[in-house]
């Protein structure tokens, strides 16, 4: 579910792009950072070809 707020590189999309309010965006960022710390999401996606 959180992966839809990440761009293809693995960075967190801006609130303008996701349509989230400031409060919602802060919660999204916090949840993504927590998931990264727990190893559920990657910090960056290495897709070098």
C-alpha positions as MATLAB code, in Angstrom:
seq = 'XXXXXXXXXXXXXXXXXXXXXXXXXXXXXXXXXXXXXXXXXXXXXXXXX';
ca = [
       0.000    0.000    0.000;
       2.795    2.440    0.864;
       4.668    1.649   -2.350;
       2.148    3.675   -4.352;
       3.496    6.829   -2.669;
       7.004    6.107   -3.967;
       8.305    7.002   -7.411;
      10.113    4.397   -9.567;
      13.471    5.347   -8.025;
      12.155    4.781   -4.496;
      11.826    8.390   -3.385;
       8.701    9.605   -1.605;
       6.359   11.506   -3.933;
       5.441   15.084   -3.065;
       2.031   15.927   -1.625;
       1.181   17.796   -4.824;
       1.584   14.580   -6.761;
      -0.213   12.287   -4.313;
      -3.017   14.715   -3.528;
      -2.523   14.306    0.216;
      -2.991   17.110    2.702;
      -0.063   18.313    4.801;
      -1.133   16.186    7.770;
      -1.739   13.114    5.605;
       1.617   13.564    3.854;
       3.401   13.734    7.210;
       1.777   10.447    8.243;
       2.676    8.855    4.896;
       6.313    9.935    5.248;
       6.451    8.648    8.826;
       4.950    5.285    7.813;
       7.333    4.891    4.857;
      10.361    5.706    7.008;
       9.203    3.214    9.634;
       8.676    0.530    6.970;
      12.150    1.191    5.564;
      13.677    0.878    9.036;
      11.884   -2.440    9.575;
      13.097   -3.703    6.196;
       9.655   -3.833    4.596;
      10.502   -1.234    1.939;
      13.842   -0.551    0.260;
      15.655    2.734    0.862;
      16.454    3.005   -2.841;
      15.815    0.909   -5.905;
      18.915   -0.047   -7.870;
      17.710   -0.451  -11.436;
      20.883    0.250  -13.387;
      20.972   -1.350  -16.778;
];
